[in-house]
Each structure stands twice: as C-alpha cells, then as structure tokens.
Amino acid sequence: MNEYMELTAERSLEIIAEQIAQSRKTVSKHVGQALFVSGLYTMGMAVVVAIINIIAGSNGFNPLGHLLWFLLPVVIWLAIRNIHKEEVPVSLVGRLVGKTWWTFAFFALGVFLFGNIWNIVMGHICPPDRYRVAYISISSVIVLLMSMATSITGHILKSRWLVWFGIIAGLLVGVGDSIGVFVMLIDYFSSPLTVGYWYSVRPCPTIFFFALIGLTLPGWMLIKQK
C-alpha cells in the first residue's frame, strides 16, 4: 500500500512537471511573437520619427515626430492582438510573464509622463547650462526598465540567453545613452549646421538599437526554438 502511494505521488509530481514544461513552451512561443512584433514596430517607429523630425527641423518647425510615440503602444497592442487570436491557457508561467510586463508598462508610462512634464518645466525656468544637468533622459530609463523586464521574463521561462540579451541590451544601450555617449558623438562629428537635427532625433538611435538587441532578436530566437 505504501509503495502504491509513493508511486502515485511520484507520478503526480511527474504530471505537474510535464504540465509546467508544456505551459512554459506555449508561453515562450507567444512571448517570442510579442517581442518580435514589438521590436519590429518600435524600430520602424524610431525611423519614422527621426525622418519627420529632420524634415520638420529643416523647414523651421519643432520636432513634432516625437508625438508619434504615444501611438506606438496602441499599434503594438493591435498587432499582437491580431496575431494572438487563439486563447492562451491560463497558467502560473503566463500570469508571471503578464504581470512582469504590466508592471513595466505602468512604470514606463509614469516615467514618460513625469519626465516630459519635468523637462518642459525645467526648460522654461532654467538657463541652458543648468537645463542640461536637470534634463531627464526618458529613453534611457525606459530602456533600462524594459531590459529588466526582458531579463525577468527569461528567468521565468528558464531561458538563459534571454536573460543575457536583456542585460547586454540594457548595459550597452541604456547605460550608454544615460552617460551621454550619443551626445558626445553628436558634438564630435556634427557641424554647427546639423547639430540641431541630430539632437531632434536623439532618442531614436537609442530606441532603435535596443529594439533590435533587446526585443527583435530574442523574440525571433524564442519563435525558432523547439
């Protein structure tokens, strides 16, 4: 009797382990599709915003292209919703991944709104030299938050390379932008006539390269893995 109960308990644990593994595999595929689509749309938006800002700046207008960033979450949500027409079974793995990215979304939205309000206010009350110190690099903070979400997702899915993609993308792109690498490149390579154009597209290269390294490539690898 005891041996039968032990075998039953062992089989129950095996079934639970198999269900978790299958759930992780299913969620990994959907997460891969979401990351891949998000990366492609983000890269495309970065290119469009940069082109619009350069054209607007060359004609004496403000860089209005940045307003398109407000549309990006809606476009990505609609695209992912169109791809994921099948209902994903509710599971612990799926809930953890979902809560991770919902948490990122709330923090990213808060940083975006507060950062823009702060920069606008500081731009009106501070002289240029102090404004450069008080300025909040919104793209750097959001990139770091997104890289953390990517790495946490990798831990949940037990995907070591996804963890490292998030870490590497965050360090190379987020930290590099936050310490002013792109600004230094602008000051070094641009001329007085073109420096204004480059500053108007400043967040776009940061977001483009992070979307490539931190979203598109890991998403493609998740889709391709068996």
C-alpha positions as CSV (number, residue, x, y, z in Angstrom):
1,M,0.0,0.0,0.0
2,N,2.8,2.4,0.9
3,E,4.6,1.6,-2.3
4,Y,1.5,2.3,-4.3
5,M,1.0,5.6,-2.6
6,E,4.7,6.5,-3.3
7,L,4.3,5.6,-6.9
8,T,1.1,7.6,-7.2
9,A,2.8,10.7,-5.6
10,E,5.8,10.4,-7.9
11,R,3.5,10.1,-10.9
12,S,1.6,13.1,-9.7
13,L,4.8,15.2,-9.5
14,E,5.8,14.0,-12.9
15,I,2.5,15.1,-14.4
16,I,2.8,18.5,-12.7
17,A,6.3,18.9,-14.0
18,E,5.2,18.0,-17.5
19,Q,2.3,20.4,-17.4
20,I,4.6,23.2,-16.3
21,A,7.1,22.4,-19.0
22,Q,4.3,22.4,-21.7
23,S,2.9,25.6,-20.3
24,R,6.4,27.2,-20.4
25,K,6.8,26.1,-24.0
26,T,3.5,27.5,-25.1
27,V,4.0,30.8,-23.3
28,S,7.6,31.1,-24.7
29,K,6.2,30.9,-28.3
30,H,3.6,33.7,-27.6
31,V,6.2,35.8,-25.8
32,G,8.6,35.4,-28.7
33,Q,5.9,36.6,-31.1
34,A,5.1,39.5,-28.9
35,L,8.8,40.5,-28.5
36,F,9.5,40.1,-32.2
37,V,6.5,42.2,-33.3
38,S,7.1,44.8,-30.7
39,G,10.7,45.1,-31.8
40,L,9.9,45.5,-35.5
41,Y,7.2,48.1,-34.8
42,T,9.5,50.0,-32.4
43,M,12.4,50.0,-34.9
44,G,10.1,51.2,-37.6
45,M,8.6,54.0,-35.4
46,A,12.1,55.2,-34.5
47,V,13.0,55.6,-38.2
48,V,9.7,57.4,-39.0
49,V,10.1,59.8,-36.0
50,A,13.7,60.6,-37.0
51,I,12.7,61.3,-40.6
52,I,9.8,63.5,-39.6
53,N,11.9,65.5,-37.1
54,I,14.7,66.0,-39.7
55,I,12.2,67.3,-42.3
56,A,10.4,69.4,-39.7
57,G,13.7,70.9,-38.4
58,S,14.9,71.7,-41.9
59,N,11.7,73.7,-42.5
60,G,11.8,75.6,-39.3
61,F,9.3,73.6,-37.3
62,N,9.5,71.9,-33.9
63,P,10.3,68.2,-33.8
64,L,6.7,67.1,-33.8
65,G,7.6,63.5,-34.7
66,H,8.0,62.6,-31.0
67,L,4.2,62.8,-30.6
68,L,4.0,59.5,-32.6
69,W,5.5,57.7,-29.6
70,F,2.1,58.0,-28.0
71,L,0.6,55.8,-30.8
72,L,3.3,53.1,-30.5
73,P,1.7,51.1,-27.6
74,V,-1.7,51.1,-29.3
75,V,-0.2,50.0,-32.6
76,I,1.8,47.2,-30.9
77,W,-1.3,46.1,-28.9
78,L,-3.4,45.9,-32.0
79,A,-0.7,44.0,-33.9
80,I,-0.2,41.4,-31.1
81,R,-3.9,41.0,-30.6
82,N,-4.3,40.3,-34.3
83,I,-1.6,37.6,-34.1
84,H,-2.7,36.0,-30.8
85,K,-6.2,35.1,-31.9
86,E,-6.1,31.8,-30.0
87,E,-6.6,32.0,-26.3
88,V,-3.5,31.0,-24.3
89,P,-4.4,28.7,-21.4
90,V,-4.1,30.5,-18.1
91,S,-1.1,29.2,-16.2
92,L,1.3,30.3,-13.5
93,V,4.0,30.9,-16.0
94,G,1.7,33.0,-18.2
95,R,0.5,35.1,-15.3
96,L,4.0,35.8,-14.1
97,V,5.1,36.9,-17.6
98,G,2.0,39.0,-17.9
99,K,2.4,40.7,-14.5
100,T,6.0,41.4,-15.3
101,W,5.2,43.4,-18.5
102,W,2.2,45.1,-17.0
103,T,4.4,46.3,-14.2
104,F,6.9,47.6,-16.8
105,A,4.1,49.3,-18.7
106,F,2.9,51.2,-15.5
107,F,6.5,52.4,-14.6
108,A,7.3,53.3,-18.2
109,L,4.1,55.3,-18.6
110,G,4.8,57.1,-15.3
111,V,8.4,57.9,-16.3
112,F,7.3,59.1,-19.7
113,L,4.7,61.5,-18.4
114,F,6.7,62.8,-15.4
115,G,9.9,63.1,-17.4
116,N,8.2,65.1,-20.2
117,I,6.5,67.4,-17.7
118,W,9.7,67.9,-15.8
119,N,11.8,68.6,-18.9
120,I,9.2,71.1,-20.1
121,V,9.1,73.0,-16.8
122,M,12.9,72.9,-16.4
123,G,13.3,74.2,-20.0
124,H,11.2,77.3,-19.1
125,I,12.8,78.1,-15.7
126,C,16.4,77.1,-16.2
127,P,19.2,78.6,-18.3
128,P,20.7,76.2,-20.9
129,D,23.7,75.2,-18.9
130,R,21.5,74.2,-15.9
131,Y,18.9,72.6,-18.1
132,R,21.4,70.1,-19.4
133,V,22.0,69.0,-15.8
134,A,18.3,68.9,-14.8
135,Y,17.3,67.1,-18.0
136,I,15.8,63.6,-17.6
137,S,16.8,61.1,-20.3
138,I,13.5,59.4,-20.6
139,S,14.6,56.9,-23.3
140,S,17.5,55.7,-21.1
141,V,15.2,55.0,-18.1
142,I,12.6,53.2,-20.2
143,V,15.3,51.1,-22.0
144,L,16.7,50.1,-18.6
145,L,13.2,49.2,-17.3
146,M,12.5,47.2,-20.5
147,S,15.8,45.3,-20.3
148,M,14.9,44.3,-16.7
149,A,11.5,43.1,-17.8
150,T,13.2,41.1,-20.6
151,S,15.7,39.5,-18.2
152,I,13.0,38.7,-15.7
153,T,10.9,37.1,-18.4
154,G,14.0,35.0,-19.3
155,H,14.2,33.8,-15.7
156,I,10.5,32.8,-15.7
157,L,10.9,30.9,-18.9
158,K,14.2,29.4,-17.9
159,S,15.8,30.9,-20.9
160,R,19.4,31.9,-20.0
161,W,20.2,33.6,-23.3
162,L,17.0,35.7,-23.0
163,V,18.3,36.9,-19.6
164,W,21.6,37.9,-21.1
165,F,20.0,39.6,-24.1
166,G,18.2,41.9,-21.6
167,I,21.3,42.5,-19.6
168,I,23.5,43.2,-22.6
169,A,20.9,45.4,-24.3
170,G,20.4,47.4,-21.1
171,L,24.1,48.0,-20.4
172,L,25.1,48.8,-24.0
173,V,22.1,51.0,-25.0
174,G,20.5,52.2,-21.7
175,V,23.7,53.0,-19.7
176,G,25.5,54.2,-22.8
177,D,22.7,56.7,-23.5
178,S,22.4,57.8,-19.9
179,I,26.1,58.7,-19.6
180,G,25.8,60.8,-22.8
181,V,27.7,58.6,-25.4
182,F,25.3,59.7,-28.1
183,V,25.6,63.3,-27.1
184,M,29.4,63.1,-27.2
185,L,29.2,61.6,-30.7
186,I,26.9,64.4,-31.9
187,D,29.2,67.1,-30.5
188,Y,32.2,65.4,-32.1
189,F,31.0,64.5,-35.6
190,S,28.3,67.0,-36.4
191,S,28.7,70.5,-37.7
192,P,27.1,73.7,-36.3
193,L,24.5,73.4,-39.2
194,T,23.5,69.8,-38.5
195,V,23.8,69.6,-34.7
196,G,20.2,70.7,-34.2
197,Y,18.9,68.0,-36.5
198,W,20.8,65.3,-34.6
199,Y,19.6,66.5,-31.2
200,S,16.0,66.4,-32.6
201,V,16.4,62.6,-33.3
202,R,18.5,61.9,-30.2
203,P,16.2,59.2,-28.6
204,C,15.6,57.4,-31.9
205,P,19.0,55.6,-32.3
206,T,18.9,54.5,-28.7
207,I,15.4,53.1,-29.1
208,F,16.2,51.5,-32.5
209,F,19.3,49.6,-31.3
210,F,17.6,48.4,-28.1
211,A,14.6,47.2,-30.0
212,L,16.9,45.2,-32.2
213,I,19.0,43.7,-29.4
214,G,16.5,43.5,-26.6
215,L,13.3,42.7,-28.5
216,T,13.5,41.6,-32.1
217,L,16.5,39.2,-31.8
218,P,15.4,37.4,-28.6
219,G,11.8,37.3,-29.9
220,W,13.0,35.6,-33.2
221,M,15.1,33.1,-31.2
222,L,12.1,32.2,-29.0
223,I,9.9,31.6,-32.0
224,K,12.6,29.4,-33.6
225,Q,13.4,27.3,-30.6
226,K,11.8,23.8,-30.4
